[in-house]
Amino acid sequence: MRGVTSEEIRALVAAIDYSEVLTITASEEDARAACRAARNYRFRAVVAFPQHLGVLVDELRDSGVRAQIPVAFPCGGVTTRVKCLEAEEGLRRGATDLDMVMNIAAFKAGDYQRVTQDISEVMGVARPFKVPFKVIIEIGVLTEPEKVTAAKLVLDSGADFVKTCTGFGPGRATVHDIGLIKETVGEGIGIKASGGVASIEDGVALMRVGATVVAMRRFLVDQLDALAWEPGTVSSITDFAR
């Protein structure tokens, strides 16, 4: 691929949260197929709604690929207690990675204390399980100053990652926004680029400006198959791919 090195593709593949089955119509067989692809290419994680978590746990066991579920998808507007219950149930059932939507309405209203308290309480549930914890800020509904403020709130909360989009709302991960978030959080937290990442070139471009995890779907597998890509590892990727 023009302008993309093999090492960059390897780094991208190892940082992929494979979200092909994070849809409202995905079947159990779809989830199994996603897990097979993730095991084959050694993606970072497979993402699915909790109804398919049992499949993910079974299919990914001993593979090194994480079983990831969303919490409070897609708007973040459920109560903190419900978010905590969602997180705890998923973790007890074997989830090894969590993506939580912040309370977007509270953030837009300027109630930052409510937002940070919400994050803190769910993190309190997750921490004993020692799993990566990401907070989705849904950049498509935020102004430029709000993107900076939201990224700072997530950084200060102690979460492991700030994530751009759910993929169910407006907006998409862009080089500009990843660069803005990176400038805001520095090396203190990982950045997950999610939403509209359409190609290997897109994913690599986002990683070049600071993304450490990238959400992609089936087209990535199609592109890797077209390249006859051989799975590999990258020594610079840490346990949490930060």
N, C-alpha and C positions, 0 to 999 in steps of 0.2 A: 504494500500500500504506500502510495506516495507520501513522503514526509513522516511516516510512522515506522519506528524501528521494531524489530522482533522483541526486544527487551520491554518496550513500552506496551506491546500487546500482552506479553506475559504478566506485566504488572497490572494491567487492566483486568485480565481474566481472573487473577487471584483476588481482585477487589470487587468482584461483581456480586451484588445481591440480586439474584435472579427472580424477577417479579412476574413471570409469565402467567402464573395462576392466581395472582392477586386481582381477581375479577369476581363479579357477582354471579357468574355462570359457570365457573370452573368446576369440573367433576373430579371425583376421586382418581380416576385414571389420568386426567390431566395433571394432577398433583404428582402421581407416580412418574409420569413421563418427565416432568420438570426435574424431579429428583435424579432420574437416570442421567439427564443431560448435565446436571450440576456435578454429579459424581464423576462423569466422564471427563469433564473439562476442569474439575477441581475449582469450581466457583467458591466464593466466600460463604454464600448462604442461599437458601431457597425461602421465598416469602409466600405465605398463604394466609387466608383467614383461619381463625382457630378451628373451624369445623374440619379442616384437613390437617390439623397439627399431628394427629396420631399417625397419619400416612407419612408426614415429613420425618417424624421421630423414627419410625420403623425403617424407612428407606434410606435415611442418612446416617444411621447408626455406624459408628467406627469409620466414617468416611472423611472426617475432618471438615465437612460442610455443615454450617450452622442451620438450625431449624428456626426460622424467624416468623414472628407474628406481629401484626399491628395492634395498637391499643388506642381506643377512642377514634377509630377511623370512621369517616374521613374528616369530620369537622372539629373534633376535640371538645365538643360541647356537653358531653355527659358529665355527671358530677365526679369529683375526685374519688369518692368512695367506689363508684362503679369502675373507674379506671384502675384503682387498686385491686379490685376483685378480678377484673380482666387479666391484669398482669400476673397476679398470684396464681390464678387457675392455670394460665398458660405455662407458667414456669414450673408448677408442680406436675404438669402433664408432659414436661420435657422440652419446652421451648428453650433455646440457647441464645436468643437474640431478640431484643424488643425495639420497636419503633413507636413512639407515642406522639400523638398530635397534641400540641399545646392548646390551651383554651384561647382560640383565635378571637372569639367575640370579646372576651375580657381584655385581651391585648389591645384590640382596636379601640376599646373604650378607655384605654389608659390605666386599667386596673392591674398594674404590673405586680403588685403584691399578691393578688389572687393567682396570677399566672405562675409566679415563682413558688408559691405554696403548693400549688397543684403538682408541679414538676417534682418538688422536694418529697412530697408524700408518696408518689408513685415510685420514685427512686428508692425510697426507704424500704418499700416492699421488694424491689428488685435486687438491691445490693447484696443480701445474703446469698443469692444464687450466683453471684459473680459472673453476670452476663453483660455484654455491651448494651448500653442504653442510649438511644438516640431520641432527639426531640425534633419534631417536624414543625417548621414555622410558616409554611405555606406562603412562599414569597410572592405568588401571583396576586395576593390580595393586599400586599404591603407596599407602602411608599419606600423610597430609597432610605430616608432616615429611620423608618420603622424596621427595615431589614437589619440595619446596624444595631438598633436597640434590641431587637429580638435575639440576634446572635450573641450580644453581650449577656442577655439574661440567661441564655442556655449555657454559655461559658461559665458564668458565675454560679450556676446551679450545681456544677460538678458533673454534669452529664458527660458521656464519652464522645458524643457526636452532635452536631447540628445538621439537620436534614432540610433540603430546600422545599420539596413538594410531596404531597400525597400521590399525585398523579390523577386524583379524582376532582381536583379543582382547577382554576385557571392558572396560567403561567407554566413555565418550564425552567429547567436548569440551564443557565447560560454561563458562558465564560465570564461575562461582566459580573454576574451575581456571585459566582464562586470566588472570583478575585476580591470582590467587596467583602465577602464573609471572611476570607483568609486574612485580609488586611485587618479585620476587626478582631479575630480570635487568635491570630498568630499560630504558634505551635501548641497552644494549650488544649486543643480539642480537635477531634477528627471532623471531617466535612463529608456528608453524603450528598452526592448529586443525584437528584431524582426528578423525573418529569421530562418527557420528550427527548431523551437521549437516543438518537436514531441510528447511530453507526459506531463502528470501532473508532473512526477518526474523531467523532464527537466525544466519545468517552475519554480518549487520550488527551484531547484538547482540554477537557475539564480537569483531568488529573495534573496536567502541566501547570495549571494556575492554582492548584491547592486541594482538589477533591481527593479524598483518600478511600472512599467507597463510592461505587456507581451502581445505580439501579438500571437494569436493562432487561429486555424481553426476548422473545423467540428469534427475532431478526438477528440477534447477536450469534445465536447458535448457527443460523443459516450462513452467516458471514464466516464464522470459524470453519464450518464444514467446507465452504467454498475454497478456503485457504488450505484445506487438509491440515488443519492446525494440530500439532502434537501438544498435549497438556504438559505443563512444566510448573516449576515453582520459582519464586523470587525471594531471595534471602532477606530483602529489605522490608518485606511485609511482616508486621508484628502480629501478635495474637488477635488484636482488635483491628488490624489493618489500618492503624492510625498513622 
